[in-house]
Amino acid sequence: MPLYLIYALLGISIGMAITIAVLLIKHQTSCNLIRELKFSLTRLSEIIEVNSKQAREDSFQHLTHTNNSIRDSLQSMGQMQKNQLELFGKQISDLTKLNEIKFDNIRKDLSESLHKLQTDNSLKLEKMRETVEEKLHNTLETRLSESFKMVSERLEVVHKGLGEMQTLASGVGDLKKVLTNIKVRGIWGEVQLDSLITQMLTHEQYEKNVLVIPEKSNRVEFAVKLPGKELEKTVWLPIDSKFPIEDFHRLLEAQEKGSLEEVEQYSKLLESSIKSCAKLISEKYIQPPHTTDFAIMFLPVETLYAEAIRRTGLIEYLQREYRIIITSPTTLSAILNSLQMGFKTLVIEKRSSEVWKVLSAVKNEFYKFSDILNKTKLKLDQASKVIGDAEVRTRSIQRKLKNVESLSENDNSGELQDLVEPPIM
């Protein structure tokens, strides 16, 4: 009997015994039942022991048979594996020898191919190297020549720029000398004023270094000629240049520093300098009726003029107290342009009578020309009539010339006589 069945029966028996024991505990009224239960348990134990012994014997026999079968199977499998391993080893040995032969052949082929490939590559690399060297040499030579050319051009430009910088530095130095020298600075302002007036006016409309007041020896730099009340008398408009640069430079330096106190201080000094210059011009050059009742003060720098007009009430004060108009290069050009237009208007007014005389003469000549045109028209009509008669005679001659071959000798003489006769006018 198998061992697991014995264990199953043993488990069932134990379960029944436990159940019976529980029942016996619960029902303690029957002693016979307890004795029977004890007997049953004893009998069951004997049966279980017998069955267990039989099961152990059967299991031992089964295990012995199984071990023998496994041992025989392992021996046969070992022998089979030994035979297969010997066969496999022989096959591997044969395959190894065959592979060695094939590897030798492949190695020889690869060696020959590699040698040939190396030779071809060496030749191609040599050609490529020669080509690259040639192109590199040409490119390098071209680039170097272009670079040297560019560098030489740049150096030439730099050299020229250095020369210009030196010239500019020299010019700046000269300008600084001009601006620091009071006399030369005045000449510079006068030259700039001369350039503007020369461009805007003709030589008959202004003069230089003019003695505008006969009783005084003061000569103004420039004076524009204006017509007076009498046609032969000239009224002068004085124009003088002033350049109070010291106070202006101090003001610019204060503005760069950002010092409000210094800016206000030097602004007042600049305003005072401009007032002094205006007073000097007014006292020296304004005296109607020899001059206009005002004069022009020219400031040669636009920033200086801007600073002057920025001062509140300065322009009005100069015009009211000293009758001076301050100008810059831009505003003076506008004033001179206005004067130029006024001069043209005066010229037209002065020569209006001459214009009327010329127009009257043109009118008379035009009438004469009209008579001549009428006579010419009559002559042209007569000539046209003569030309028409000539065309008629020409057509008649052409018709008769077409028939000249068919005419007789007498007829020819008659017709020719008609042809010779001149036309009646």
Summary of the structure (lengths in Angstrom):
residues: 425
radius of gyration: 71.1
end to end distance: 180.6
largest distance: 207.6
contacts: 1027
relative contact order: 0.04
helix: 80%
strand: 7%
